[in-house]
Amino acid sequence: MDHRDIWKEIELQDCPICGGPALLEEENGWCWYVTCADCGSHTVESPYKTEADALSAAQQAANLWNMGKVIKEQRAE
Ligand SMILES: [Zn+2]
């Protein structure tokens, strides 16, 4: 599957921390994570080894996000 189609497949809810818009990000062709455009909270990385695994890895990251399993961005006071 083409990576551009993966972005179309993945459904993301708004940020569980602040309600901001979610972004599916790819890291150097080996993993996915979801991050919030507003507060920077993010999921853990969901790695994949082959193109065949890329969609399921992206769905895994999306599932973590949609369940609220996110790492809250620590901001300096
Ligand atoms: Zn947020």
N, CA, C, O and the ligand as a Tripos MOL2 file, in Angstrom:
@<TRIPOS>MOLECULE
protein
  309   307    78     0     0
PROTEIN
NO_CHARGES

@<TRIPOS>ATOM
      1 N           0.8550   -1.2060    0.0000 N.3       1 MET1
      2 CA          0.0000    0.0000    0.0000 C.3       1 MET1
      3 C           0.8820    1.2440    0.0000 C.2       1 MET1
      4 O           1.8840    1.3200    0.7110 O.2       1 MET1
      5 N           0.4860    2.2000   -0.8040 N.am      2 ASP2
      6 CA          1.2160    3.4610   -0.8470 C.3       2 ASP2
      7 C           1.0140    4.2050    0.4710 C.2       2 ASP2
      8 O          -0.0780    4.2050    1.0390 O.2       2 ASP2
      9 N           2.0760    4.8320    0.9390 N.am      3 HIS3
     10 CA          1.9750    5.5430    2.2120 C.3       3 HIS3
     11 C           0.8990    6.6170    2.2090 C.2       3 HIS3
     12 O           0.2630    6.8690    3.2320 O.2       3 HIS3
     13 N           0.6950    7.2510    1.0550 N.am      4 ARG4
     14 CA         -0.3250    8.3080    1.0240 C.3       4 ARG4
     15 C          -1.6970    7.7340    1.3100 C.2       4 ARG4
     16 O          -2.5630    8.4250    1.8470 O.2       4 ARG4
     17 N          -1.9050    6.4620    0.9510 N.am      5 ASP5
     18 CA         -3.1900    5.8330    1.2380 C.3       5 ASP5
     19 C          -3.3390    5.5280    2.7230 C.2       5 ASP5
     20 O          -4.4540    5.4930    3.2430 O.2       5 ASP5
     21 N          -2.2150    5.3060    3.4110 N.am      6 ILE6
     22 CA         -2.2870    5.0400    4.8420 C.3       6 ILE6
     23 C          -2.8750    6.2570    5.5650 C.2       6 ILE6
     24 O          -3.7300    6.1160    6.4390 O.2       6 ILE6
     25 N          -2.4070    7.4470    5.1920 N.am      7 TRP7
     26 CA         -2.9600    8.6500    5.8440 C.3       7 TRP7
     27 C          -4.4790    8.7320    5.6680 C.2       7 TRP7
     28 O          -5.1890    9.1950    6.5600 O.2       7 TRP7
     29 N          -4.9660    8.2800    4.5130 N.am      8 LYS8
     30 CA         -6.4160    8.3320    4.2670 C.3       8 LYS8
     31 C          -7.1580    7.2920    5.0870 C.2       8 LYS8
     32 O          -8.3170    7.4890    5.4520 O.2       8 LYS8
     33 N          -6.4800    6.1730    5.3780 N.am      9 GLU9
     34 CA         -7.1200    5.0730    6.0990 C.3       9 GLU9
     35 C          -7.2870    5.3640    7.5850 C.2       9 GLU9
     36 O          -8.2260    4.8830    8.2200 O.2       9 GLU9
     37 N          -6.3820    6.1430    8.1240 N.am     10 ILE10
     38 CA         -6.3060    6.2850    9.5770 C.3      10 ILE10
     39 C          -7.2600    7.3680   10.0670 C.2      10 ILE10
     40 O          -7.2500    8.4960    9.5730 O.2      10 ILE10
     41 N          -8.0810    7.0050   11.0450 N.am     11 GLU11
     42 CA         -9.0110    7.9630   11.6450 C.3      11 GLU11
     43 C          -8.4850    8.3410   13.0250 C.2      11 GLU11
     44 O          -8.2300    7.4790   13.8670 O.2      11 GLU11
     45 N          -8.3300    9.6370   13.2380 N.am     12 LEU12
     46 CA         -7.7990   10.1110   14.5110 C.3      12 LEU12
     47 C          -8.8030   11.0210   15.2020 C.2      12 LEU12
     48 O          -9.4010   11.9030   14.5850 O.2      12 LEU12
     49 N          -8.9720   10.7860   16.4950 N.am     13 GLN13
     50 CA         -9.7910   11.6880   17.2910 C.3      13 GLN13
     51 C          -8.9490   12.8910   17.7130 C.2      13 GLN13
     52 O          -7.7280   12.9030   17.5520 O.2      13 GLN13
     53 N          -9.6270   13.8990   18.2550 N.am     14 ASP14
     54 CA         -8.8940   15.0620   18.7320 C.3      14 ASP14
     55 C          -8.0550   14.6980   19.9510 C.2      14 ASP14
     56 O          -8.2730   13.6650   20.5850 O.2      14 ASP14
     57 N          -7.1030   15.5520   20.2650 N.am     15 CYS15
     58 CA         -6.1740   15.3100   21.3720 C.3      15 CYS15
     59 C          -6.9150   15.0300   22.6780 C.2      15 CYS15
     60 O          -7.7800   15.8090   23.0780 O.2      15 CYS15
     61 N          -6.5780   13.9050   23.3560 N.am     16 PRO16
     62 CA         -7.2480   13.5940   24.6250 C.3      16 PRO16
     63 C          -6.8300   14.5320   25.7600 C.2      16 PRO16
     64 O          -7.4960   14.5780   26.7940 O.2      16 PRO16
     65 N          -5.7620   15.2610   25.5840 N.am     17 ILE17
     66 CA         -5.2990   16.1870   26.6240 C.3      17 ILE17
     67 C          -5.9560   17.5560   26.4640 C.2      17 ILE17
     68 O          -6.5000   18.1020   27.4240 O.2      17 ILE17
     69 N          -5.9080   18.1120   25.2460 N.am     18 CYS18
     70 CA         -6.3500   19.5010   25.0700 C.3      18 CYS18
     71 C          -7.4270   19.6800   24.0040 C.2      18 CYS18
     72 O          -7.9480   20.7830   23.8430 O.2      18 CYS18
     73 N          -7.7750   18.6060   23.2610 N.am     19 GLY19
     74 CA         -8.7910   18.7310   22.2240 C.3      19 GLY19
     75 C          -8.2830   19.3020   20.9150 C.2      19 GLY19
     76 O          -9.0710   19.6080   20.0200 O.2      19 GLY19
     77 N          -6.9610   19.4480   20.7990 N.am     20 GLY20
     78 CA         -6.3710   19.9940   19.5690 C.3      20 GLY20
     79 C          -6.3440   18.9730   18.4500 C.2      20 GLY20
     80 O          -6.6640   17.8030   18.6600 O.2      20 GLY20
     81 N          -5.9620   19.4130   17.2590 N.am     21 PRO21
     82 CA         -5.9300   18.5200   16.0920 C.3      21 PRO21
     83 C          -4.7760   17.5200   16.1450 C.2      21 PRO21
     84 O          -3.6530   17.8680   16.5090 O.2      21 PRO21
     85 N          -5.0690   16.2800   15.7780 N.am     22 ALA22
     86 CA         -4.0670   15.2140   15.8040 C.3      22 ALA22
     87 C          -3.3750   15.0920   14.4580 C.2      22 ALA22
     88 O          -3.9930   15.2940   13.4130 O.2      22 ALA22
     89 N          -2.0990   14.7640   14.4860 N.am     23 LEU23
     90 CA         -1.3190   14.5550   13.2710 C.3      23 LEU23
     91 C          -0.6590   13.1880   13.3210 C.2      23 LEU23
     92 O          -0.0210   12.8290   14.3100 O.2      23 LEU23
     93 N          -0.8210   12.4270   12.2390 N.am     24 LEU24
     94 CA         -0.0800   11.1730   12.0980 C.3      24 LEU24
     95 C           1.2690   11.5040   11.4680 C.2      24 LEU24
     96 O           1.3290   12.0870   10.3850 O.2      24 LEU24
     97 N           2.3390   11.1350   12.1440 N.am     25 GLU25
     98 CA          3.6830   11.4650   11.6650 C.3      25 GLU25
     99 C           4.4690   10.1890   11.4010 C.2      25 GLU25
    100 O           4.2950    9.1800   12.0850 O.2      25 GLU25
    101 N           5.3360   10.2500   10.3990 N.am     26 GLU26
    102 CA          6.2190    9.1310   10.1030 C.3      26 GLU26
    103 C           7.6420    9.5710   10.3980 C.2      26 GLU26
    104 O           8.0420   10.6920   10.0850 O.2      26 GLU26
    105 N           8.3940    8.6680   11.0050 N.am     27 GLU27
    106 CA          9.7600    8.9820   11.4100 C.3      27 GLU27
    107 C          10.7400    8.2060   10.5410 C.2      27 GLU27
    108 O          10.9410    7.0090   10.7490 O.2      27 GLU27
    109 N          11.3470    8.8720    9.5770 N.am     28 ASN28
    110 CA         12.4340    8.2940    8.7830 C.3      28 ASN28
    111 C          12.1440    6.9060    8.2230 C.2      28 ASN28
    112 O          13.0520    6.0830    8.1050 O.2      28 ASN28
    113 N          10.8960    6.6450    7.8800 N.am     29 GLY29
    114 CA         10.5660    5.3950    7.2220 C.3      29 GLY29
    115 C          10.6540    4.1620    8.0790 C.2      29 GLY29
    116 O          10.7710    3.0610    7.5400 O.2      29 GLY29
    117 N          10.6030    4.2920    9.4210 N.am     30 TRP30
    118 CA         10.6390    3.0770   10.2400 C.3      30 TRP30
    119 C           9.5780    3.0210   11.3220 C.2      30 TRP30
    120 O           9.3720    1.9650   11.9190 O.2      30 TRP30
    121 N           8.9080    4.1120   11.5890 N.am     31 CYS31
    122 CA          7.8590    4.0550   12.6030 C.3      31 CYS31
    123 C           6.8540    5.1810   12.4000 C.2      31 CYS31
    124 O           7.0880    6.1360   11.6590 O.2      31 CYS31
    125 N           5.7290    5.0310   13.0860 N.am     32 TRP32
    126 CA          4.6840    6.0450   13.1100 C.3      32 TRP32
    127 C           4.4770    6.5030   14.5530 C.2      32 TRP32
    128 O           4.7450    5.7600   15.4960 O.2      32 TRP32
    129 N           4.0130    7.6970   14.7040 N.am     33 TYR33
    130 CA          3.4560    8.1340   15.9790 C.3      33 TYR33
    131 C           2.4140    9.1980   15.6830 C.2      33 TYR33
    132 O           2.3580    9.7520   14.5860 O.2      33 TYR33
    133 N           1.5880    9.4700   16.6900 N.am     34 VAL34
    134 CA          0.5690   10.5150   16.5550 C.3      34 VAL34
    135 C           0.9030   11.6110   17.5440 C.2      34 VAL34
    136 O           1.2340   11.3390   18.6970 O.2      34 VAL34
    137 N           0.8160   12.8460   17.0930 N.am     35 THR35
    138 CA          1.1260   13.9650   17.9630 C.3      35 THR35
    139 C           0.0520   15.0340   17.8340 C.2      35 THR35
    140 O          -0.6670   15.0990   16.8380 O.2      35 THR35
    141 N          -0.0410   15.8710   18.8640 N.am     36 CYS36
    142 CA         -1.0090   16.9700   18.8830 C.3      36 CYS36
    143 C          -0.3480   18.2330   18.3440 C.2      36 CYS36
    144 O           0.7470   18.5990   18.7690 O.2      36 CYS36
    145 N          -1.0190   18.8920   17.4100 N.am     37 ALA37
    146 CA         -0.4620   20.1150   16.8230 C.3      37 ALA37
    147 C          -0.4510   21.2640   17.8330 C.2      37 ALA37
    148 O           0.3060   22.2210   17.6730 O.2      37 ALA37
    149 N          -1.2830   21.1740   18.8670 N.am     38 ASP38
    150 CA         -1.3850   22.2810   19.8150 C.3      38 ASP38
    151 C          -0.4710   22.1050   21.0200 C.2      38 ASP38
    152 O           0.3310   22.9900   21.3190 O.2      38 ASP38
    153 N          -0.5800   20.9630   21.7230 N.am     39 CYS39
    154 CA          0.1480   20.8260   22.9900 C.3      39 CYS39
    155 C           1.3670   19.9210   22.8740 C.2      39 CYS39
    156 O           2.1680   19.8720   23.8090 O.2      39 CYS39
    157 N           1.5420   19.2030   21.7670 N.am     40 GLY40
    158 CA          2.7310   18.3810   21.5850 C.3      40 GLY40
    159 C           2.6840   17.0320   22.2760 C.2      40 GLY40
    160 O           3.6690   16.2950   22.2460 O.2      40 GLY40
    161 N           1.5540   16.6870   22.9030 N.am     41 SER41
    162 CA          1.4330   15.3350   23.4520 C.3      41 SER41
    163 C           1.5250   14.3330   22.3050 C.2      41 SER41
    164 O           1.1540   14.6390   21.1720 O.2      41 SER41
    165 N           2.0250   13.1270   22.6090 N.am     42 HIS42
    166 CA          2.2650   12.1750   21.5210 C.3      42 HIS42
    167 C           2.1680   10.7510   22.0290 C.2      42 HIS42
    168 O           2.2550   10.4940   23.2290 O.2      42 HIS42
    169 N           1.9850    9.8240   21.0880 N.am     43 THR43
    170 CA          2.0200    8.4020   21.4390 C.3      43 THR43
    171 C           3.4670    7.9150   21.4130 C.2      43 THR43
    172 O           4.3700    8.6250   20.9720 O.2      43 THR43
    173 N           3.6670    6.6850   21.8990 N.am     44 VAL44
    174 CA          4.9580    6.0370   21.6800 C.3      44 VAL44
    175 C           5.0890    5.7320   20.1870 C.2      44 VAL44
    176 O           4.1020    5.7350   19.4520 O.2      44 VAL44
    177 N           6.3210    5.4700   19.7530 N.am     45 GLU45
    178 CA          6.5430    5.1230   18.3610 C.3      45 GLU45
    179 C           6.0230    3.7230   18.0780 C.2      45 GLU45
    180 O           6.1620    2.8200   18.9030 O.2      45 GLU45
    181 N           5.4290    3.5500   16.9180 N.am     46 SER46
    182 CA          4.9390    2.2420   16.4820 C.3      46 SER46
    183 C           5.7740    1.8090   15.2820 C.2      46 SER46
    184 O           5.5140    2.2380   14.1580 O.2      46 SER46
    185 N           6.7820    0.9550   15.5150 N.am     47 PRO47
    186 CA          7.7350    0.6360   14.4450 C.3      47 PRO47
    187 C           7.2130   -0.3890   13.4430 C.2      47 PRO47
    188 O           6.3220   -1.1820   13.7470 O.2      47 PRO47
    189 N           7.7780   -0.3560   12.2600 N.am     48 TYR48
    190 CA          7.5100   -1.3900   11.2610 C.3      48 TYR48
    191 C           8.8030   -1.6950   10.5100 C.2      48 TYR48
    192 O           9.7120   -0.8680   10.4330 O.2      48 TYR48
    193 N           8.8560   -2.9010    9.9610 N.am     49 LYS49
    194 CA         10.0750   -3.3340    9.2700 C.3      49 LYS49
    195 C           9.9080   -3.3480    7.7620 C.2      49 LYS49
    196 O          10.8650   -3.1080    7.0260 O.2      49 LYS49
    197 N           8.6970   -3.6290    7.2990 N.am     50 THR50
    198 CA          8.4700   -3.7310    5.8610 C.3      50 THR50
    199 C           7.2700   -2.8880    5.4700 C.2      50 THR50
    200 O           6.4650   -2.5080    6.3210 O.2      50 THR50
    201 N           7.1490   -2.5960    4.1770 N.am     51 GLU51
    202 CA          5.9910   -1.8360    3.7030 C.3      51 GLU51
    203 C           4.6920   -2.5590    4.0310 C.2      51 GLU51
    204 O           3.6670   -1.9240    4.2800 O.2      51 GLU51
    205 N           4.7380   -3.8950    4.0310 N.am     52 ALA52
    206 CA          3.5310   -4.6640    4.3120 C.3      52 ALA52
    207 C           3.0460   -4.4400    5.7400 C.2      52 ALA52
    208 O           1.8530   -4.5580    6.0210 O.2      52 ALA52
    209 N           3.9810   -4.1150    6.6490 N.am     53 ASP53
    210 CA          3.6240   -3.8810    8.0490 C.3      53 ASP53
    211 C           3.2520   -2.4320    8.3240 C.2      53 ASP53
    212 O           2.7860   -2.1140    9.4190 O.2      53 ASP53
    213 N           3.4500   -1.5470    7.3480 N.am     54 ALA54
    214 CA          3.3260   -0.1180    7.6390 C.3      54 ALA54
    215 C           1.9030    0.2710    8.0300 C.2      54 ALA54
    216 O           1.7100    1.0760    8.9410 O.2      54 ALA54
    217 N           0.9080   -0.2920    7.3500 N.am     55 LEU55
    218 CA         -0.4660    0.0830    7.6740 C.3      55 LEU55
    219 C          -0.8460   -0.3630    9.0710 C.2      55 LEU55
    220 O          -1.4240    0.4140    9.8300 O.2      55 LEU55
    221 N          -0.5260   -1.6210    9.4330 N.am     56 SER56
    222 CA         -0.9240   -2.0850   10.7640 C.3      56 SER56
    223 C          -0.1830   -1.3060   11.8450 C.2      56 SER56
    224 O          -0.7350   -1.0730   12.9200 O.2      56 SER56
    225 N           1.0440   -0.9040   11.5800 N.am     57 ALA57
    226 CA          1.7790   -0.0980   12.5530 C.3      57 ALA57
    227 C           1.1320    1.2800   12.7150 C.2      57 ALA57
    228 O           1.0390    1.8020   13.8260 O.2      57 ALA57
    229 N           0.6920    1.8580   11.6090 N.am     58 ALA58
    230 CA          0.0150    3.1520   11.6860 C.3      58 ALA58
    231 C          -1.2940    3.0230   12.4550 C.2      58 ALA58
    232 O          -1.6470    3.9040   13.2380 O.2      58 ALA58
    233 N          -2.0150    1.9240   12.2320 N.am     59 GLN59
    234 CA         -3.2710    1.7090   12.9530 C.3      59 GLN59
    235 C          -3.0200    1.5260   14.4450 C.2      59 GLN59
    236 O          -3.8120    1.9660   15.2780 O.2      59 GLN59
    237 N          -1.9040    0.8700   14.7720 N.am     60 GLN60
    238 CA         -1.5460    0.6880   16.1840 C.3      60 GLN60
    239 C          -1.3260    2.0420   16.8540 C.2      60 GLN60
    240 O          -1.8210    2.2800   17.9560 O.2      60 GLN60
    241 N          -0.5850    2.9270   16.1890 N.am     61 ALA61
    242 CA         -0.3590    4.2610   16.7470 C.3      61 ALA61
    243 C          -1.6770    5.0060   16.9000 C.2      61 ALA61
    244 O          -1.9050    5.6730   17.9090 O.2      61 ALA61
    245 N          -2.5500    4.8910   15.8920 N.am     62 ALA62
    246 CA         -3.8460    5.5630   15.9500 C.3      62 ALA62
    247 C          -4.7020    5.0140   17.0870 C.2      62 ALA62
    248 O          -5.3890    5.7750   17.7690 O.2      62 ALA62
    249 N          -4.6650    3.6850   17.2990 N.am     63 ASN63
    250 CA         -5.4490    3.0900   18.3790 C.3      63 ASN63
    251 C          -4.9980    3.6100   19.7370 C.2      63 ASN63
    252 O          -5.8250    3.9170   20.5950 O.2      63 ASN63
    253 N          -3.6870    3.7090   19.9310 N.am     64 LEU64
    254 CA         -3.1660    4.2250   21.1990 C.3      64 LEU64
    255 C          -3.6670    5.6460   21.4310 C.2      64 LEU64
    256 O          -4.1080    6.0040   22.5230 O.2      64 LEU64
    257 N          -3.5850    6.4340   20.3790 N.am     65 TRP65
    258 CA         -4.0430    7.8330   20.4650 C.3      65 TRP65
    259 C          -5.5320    7.8940   20.8130 C.2      65 TRP65
    260 O          -5.9420    8.6150   21.7230 O.2      65 TRP65
    261 N          -6.3280    7.1230   20.0720 N.am     66 ASN66
    262 CA         -7.7780    7.1970   20.2480 C.3      66 ASN66
    263 C          -8.2130    6.6500   21.6020 C.2      66 ASN66
    264 O          -9.2910    7.0020   22.0810 O.2      66 ASN66
    265 N          -7.4000    5.7950   22.2340 N.am     67 MET67
    266 CA         -7.6810    5.3020   23.5900 C.3      67 MET67
    267 C          -7.1760    6.2700   24.6490 C.2      67 MET67
    268 O          -7.4140    6.0670   25.8390 O.2      67 MET67
    269 N          -6.4830    7.3170   24.2290 N.am     68 GLY68
    270 CA         -5.9670    8.2840   25.2060 C.3      68 GLY68
    271 C          -4.6440    7.8810   25.8130 C.2      68 GLY68
    272 O          -4.2160    8.4660   26.8070 O.2      68 GLY68
    273 N          -3.9750    6.8730   25.2220 N.am     69 LYS69
    274 CA         -2.6650    6.4450   25.7370 C.3      69 LYS69
    275 C          -1.5820    7.3140   25.1200 C.2      69 LYS69
    276 O          -0.8790    6.9040   24.1960 O.2      69 LYS69
    277 N          -1.4660    8.5150   25.6480 N.am     70 VAL70
    278 CA         -0.5150    9.4780   25.1060 C.3      70 VAL70
    279 C           0.4460    9.9330   26.1920 C.2      70 VAL70
    280 O           0.1590    9.8490   27.3860 O.2      70 VAL70
    281 N           1.5850   10.4140   25.7440 N.am     71 ILE71
    282 CA          2.5890   10.9590   26.6420 C.3      71 ILE71
    283 C           2.4280   12.4730   26.6260 C.2      71 ILE71
    284 O           2.5380   13.1150   25.5810 O.2      71 ILE71
    285 N           2.1690   13.0250   27.7940 N.am     72 LYS72
    286 CA          1.9270   14.4570   27.8650 C.3      72 LYS72
    287 C           3.2490   15.2020   27.7240 C.2      72 LYS72
    288 O           4.2370   14.8840   28.3850 O.2      72 LYS72
    289 N           3.2380   16.1990   26.8480 N.am     73 GLU73
    290 CA          4.4500   16.9960   26.6420 C.3      73 GLU73
    291 C           4.7630   17.7510   27.9270 C.2      73 GLU73
    292 O           3.8950   18.3930   28.5200 O.2      73 GLU73
    293 N           6.0290   17.6580   28.3440 N.am     74 GLN74
    294 CA          6.4600   18.3970   29.5340 C.3      74 GLN74
    295 C           6.9870   19.7520   29.0930 C.2      74 GLN74
    296 O           7.9670   19.8490   28.3550 O.2      74 GLN74
    297 N           6.3380   20.7590   29.5470 N.am     75 ARG75
    298 CA          6.7660   22.1140   29.1740 C.3      75 ARG75
    299 C           7.5360   22.7300   30.3200 C.2      75 ARG75
    300 O           7.1790   22.5670   31.4870 O.2      75 ARG75
    301 N           8.5970   23.4400   29.9760 N.am     76 ALA76
    302 CA          9.3540   24.1720   30.9940 C.3      76 ALA76
    303 C           8.4690   25.2740   31.5640 C.2      76 ALA76
    304 O           7.7560   25.9570   30.8280 O.2      76 ALA76
    305 N           8.5250   25.4370   32.8710 N.am     77 GLU77
    306 CA          7.7000   26.4800   33.5130 C.3      77 GLU77
    307 C           8.2600   27.8500   33.2380 C.2      77 GLU77
    308 O           7.7020   28.8480   33.6950 O.2      77 GLU77
    309 ZN         -3.1320   18.5080   22.6880 Zn       78 ZN78
@<TRIPOS>BOND
     1     1     2 1
     2     2     3 1
     3     3     4 2
     4     3     5 am
     5     5     6 1
     6     6     7 1
     7     7     8 2
     8     7     9 am
     9     9    10 1
    10    10    11 1
    11    11    12 2
    12    11    13 am
    13    13    14 1
    14    14    15 1
    15    15    16 2
    16    15    17 am
    17    17    18 1
    18    18    19 1
    19    19    20 2
    20    19    21 am
    21    21    22 1
    22    22    23 1
    23    23    24 2
    24    23    25 am
    25    25    26 1
    26    26    27 1
    27    27    28 2
    28    27    29 am
    29    29    30 1
    30    30    31 1
    31    31    32 2
    32    31    33 am
    33    33    34 1
    34    34    35 1
    35    35    36 2
    36    35    37 am
    37    37    38 1
    38    38    39 1
    39    39    40 2
    40    39    41 am
    41    41    42 1
    42    42    43 1
    43    43    44 2
    44    43    45 am
    45    45    46 1
    46    46    47 1
    47    47    48 2
    48    47    49 am
    49    49    50 1
    50    50    51 1
    51    51    52 2
    52    51    53 am
    53    53    54 1
    54    54    55 1
    55    55    56 2
    56    55    57 am
    57    57    58 1
    58    58    59 1
    59    59    60 2
    60    59    61 am
    61    61    62 1
    62    62    63 1
    63    63    64 2
    64    63    65 am
    65    65    66 1
    66    66    67 1
    67    67    68 2
    68    67    69 am
    69    69    70 1
    70    70    71 1
    71    71    72 2
    72    71    73 am
    73    73    74 1
    74    74    75 1
    75    75    76 2
    76    75    77 am
    77    77    78 1
    78    78    79 1
    79    79    80 2
    80    79    81 am
    81    81    82 1
    82    82    83 1
    83    83    84 2
    84    83    85 am
    85    85    86 1
    86    86    87 1
    87    87    88 2
    88    87    89 am
    89    89    90 1
    90    90    91 1
    91    91    92 2
    92    91    93 am
    93    93    94 1
    94    94    95 1
    95    95    96 2
    96    95    97 am
    97    97    98 1
    98    98    99 1
    99    99   100 2
   100    99   101 am
   101   101   102 1
   102   102   103 1
   103   103   104 2
   104   103   105 am
   105   105   106 1
   106   106   107 1
   107   107   108 2
   108   107   109 am
   109   109   110 1
   110   110   111 1
   111   111   112 2
   112   111   113 am
   113   113   114 1
   114   114   115 1
   115   115   116 2
   116   115   117 am
   117   117   118 1
   118   118   119 1
   119   119   120 2
   120   119   121 am
   121   121   122 1
   122   122   123 1
   123   123   124 2
   124   123   125 am
   125   125   126 1
   126   126   127 1
   127   127   128 2
   128   127   129 am
   129   129   130 1
   130   130   131 1
   131   131   132 2
   132   131   133 am
   133   133   134 1
   134   134   135 1
   135   135   136 2
   136   135   137 am
   137   137   138 1
   138   138   139 1
   139   139   140 2
   140   139   141 am
   141   141   142 1
   142   142   143 1
   143   143   144 2
   144   143   145 am
   145   145   146 1
   146   146   147 1
   147   147   148 2
   148   147   149 am
   149   149   150 1
   150   150   151 1
   151   151   152 2
   152   151   153 am
   153   153   154 1
   154   154   155 1
   155   155   156 2
   156   155   157 am
   157   157   158 1
   158   158   159 1
   159   159   160 2
   160   159   161 am
   161   161   162 1
   162   162   163 1
   163   163   164 2
   164   163   165 am
   165   165   166 1
   166   166   167 1
   167   167   168 2
   168   167   169 am
   169   169   170 1
   170   170   171 1
   171   171   172 2
   172   171   173 am
   173   173   174 1
   174   174   175 1
   175   175   176 2
   176   175   177 am
   177   177   178 1
   178   178   179 1
   179   179   180 2
   180   179   181 am
   181   181   182 1
   182   182   183 1
   183   183   184 2
   184   183   185 am
   185   185   186 1
   186   186   187 1
   187   187   188 2
   188   187   189 am
   189   189   190 1
   190   190   191 1
   191   191   192 2
   192   191   193 am
   193   193   194 1
   194   194   195 1
   195   195   196 2
   196   195   197 am
   197   197   198 1
   198   198   199 1
   199   199   200 2
   200   199   201 am
   201   201   202 1
   202   202   203 1
   203   203   204 2
   204   203   205 am
   205   205   206 1
   206   206   207 1
   207   207   208 2
   208   207   209 am
   209   209   210 1
   210   210   211 1
   211   211   212 2
   212   211   213 am
   213   213   214 1
   214   214   215 1
   215   215   216 2
   216   215   217 am
   217   217   218 1
   218   218   219 1
   219   219   220 2
   220   219   221 am
   221   221   222 1
   222   222   223 1
   223   223   224 2
   224   223   225 am
   225   225   226 1
   226   226   227 1
   227   227   228 2
   228   227   229 am
   229   229   230 1
   230   230   231 1
   231   231   232 2
   232   231   233 am
   233   233   234 1
   234   234   235 1
   235   235   236 2
   236   235   237 am
   237   237   238 1
   238   238   239 1
   239   239   240 2
   240   239   241 am
   241   241   242 1
   242   242   243 1
   243   243   244 2
   244   243   245 am
   245   245   246 1
   246   246   247 1
   247   247   248 2
   248   247   249 am
   249   249   250 1
   250   250   251 1
   251   251   252 2
   252   251   253 am
   253   253   254 1
   254   254   255 1
   255   255   256 2
   256   255   257 am
   257   257   258 1
   258   258   259 1
   259   259   260 2
   260   259   261 am
   261   261   262 1
   262   262   263 1
   263   263   264 2
   264   263   265 am
   265   265   266 1
   266   266   267 1
   267   267   268 2
   268   267   269 am
   269   269   270 1
   270   270   271 1
   271   271   272 2
   272   271   273 am
   273   273   274 1
   274   274   275 1
   275   275   276 2
   276   275   277 am
   277   277   278 1
   278   278   279 1
   279   279   280 2
   280   279   281 am
   281   281   282 1
   282   282   283 1
   283   283   284 2
   284   283   285 am
   285   285   286 1
   286   286   287 1
   287   287   288 2
   288   287   289 am
   289   289   290 1
   290   290   291 1
   291   291   292 2
   292   291   293 am
   293   293   294 1
   294   294   295 1
   295   295   296 2
   296   295   297 am
   297   297   298 1
   298   298   299 1
   299   299   300 2
   300   299   301 am
   301   301   302 1
   302   302   303 1
   303   303   304 2
   304   303   305 am
   305   305   306 1
   306   306   307 1
   307   307   308 2
@<TRIPOS>SUBSTRUCTURE
     1 MET1         2 RESIDUE 1 A MET
     2 ASP2         6 RESIDUE 1 A ASP
     3 HIS3        10 RESIDUE 1 A HIS
     4 ARG4        14 RESIDUE 1 A ARG
     5 ASP5        18 RESIDUE 1 A ASP
     6 ILE6        22 RESIDUE 1 A ILE
     7 TRP7        26 RESIDUE 1 A TRP
     8 LYS8        30 RESIDUE 1 A LYS
     9 GLU9        34 RESIDUE 1 A GLU
    10 ILE10       38 RESIDUE 1 A ILE
    11 GLU11       42 RESIDUE 1 A GLU
    12 LEU12       46 RESIDUE 1 A LEU
    13 GLN13       50 RESIDUE 1 A GLN
    14 ASP14       54 RESIDUE 1 A ASP
    15 CYS15       58 RESIDUE 1 A CYS
    16 PRO16       62 RESIDUE 1 A PRO
    17 ILE17       66 RESIDUE 1 A ILE
    18 CYS18       70 RESIDUE 1 A CYS
    19 GLY19       74 RESIDUE 1 A GLY
    20 GLY20       78 RESIDUE 1 A GLY
    21 PRO21       82 RESIDUE 1 A PRO
    22 ALA22       86 RESIDUE 1 A ALA
    23 LEU23       90 RESIDUE 1 A LEU
    24 LEU24       94 RESIDUE 1 A LEU
    25 GLU25       98 RESIDUE 1 A GLU
    26 GLU26      102 RESIDUE 1 A GLU
    27 GLU27      106 RESIDUE 1 A GLU
    28 ASN28      110 RESIDUE 1 A ASN
    29 GLY29      114 RESIDUE 1 A GLY
    30 TRP30      118 RESIDUE 1 A TRP
    31 CYS31      122 RESIDUE 1 A CYS
    32 TRP32      126 RESIDUE 1 A TRP
    33 TYR33      130 RESIDUE 1 A TYR
    34 VAL34      134 RESIDUE 1 A VAL
    35 THR35      138 RESIDUE 1 A THR
    36 CYS36      142 RESIDUE 1 A CYS
    37 ALA37      146 RESIDUE 1 A ALA
    38 ASP38      150 RESIDUE 1 A ASP
    39 CYS39      154 RESIDUE 1 A CYS
    40 GLY40      158 RESIDUE 1 A GLY
    41 SER41      162 RESIDUE 1 A SER
    42 HIS42      166 RESIDUE 1 A HIS
    43 THR43      170 RESIDUE 1 A THR
    44 VAL44      174 RESIDUE 1 A VAL
    45 GLU45      178 RESIDUE 1 A GLU
    46 SER46      182 RESIDUE 1 A SER
    47 PRO47      186 RESIDUE 1 A PRO
    48 TYR48      190 RESIDUE 1 A TYR
    49 LYS49      194 RESIDUE 1 A LYS
    50 THR50      198 RESIDUE 1 A THR
    51 GLU51      202 RESIDUE 1 A GLU
    52 ALA52      206 RESIDUE 1 A ALA
    53 ASP53      210 RESIDUE 1 A ASP
    54 ALA54      214 RESIDUE 1 A ALA
    55 LEU55      218 RESIDUE 1 A LEU
    56 SER56      222 RESIDUE 1 A SER
    57 ALA57      226 RESIDUE 1 A ALA
    58 ALA58      230 RESIDUE 1 A ALA
    59 GLN59      234 RESIDUE 1 A GLN
    60 GLN60      238 RESIDUE 1 A GLN
    61 ALA61      242 RESIDUE 1 A ALA
    62 ALA62      246 RESIDUE 1 A ALA
    63 ASN63      250 RESIDUE 1 A ASN
    64 LEU64      254 RESIDUE 1 A LEU
    65 TRP65      258 RESIDUE 1 A TRP
    66 ASN66      262 RESIDUE 1 A ASN
    67 MET67      266 RESIDUE 1 A MET
    68 GLY68      270 RESIDUE 1 A GLY
    69 LYS69      274 RESIDUE 1 A LYS
    70 VAL70      278 RESIDUE 1 A VAL
    71 ILE71      282 RESIDUE 1 A ILE
    72 LYS72      286 RESIDUE 1 A LYS
    73 GLU73      290 RESIDUE 1 A GLU
    74 GLN74      294 RESIDUE 1 A GLN
    75 ARG75      298 RESIDUE 1 A ARG
    76 ALA76      302 RESIDUE 1 A ALA
    77 GLU77      306 RESIDUE 1 A GLU
    78 ZN78       309 GROUP 0 **** ****
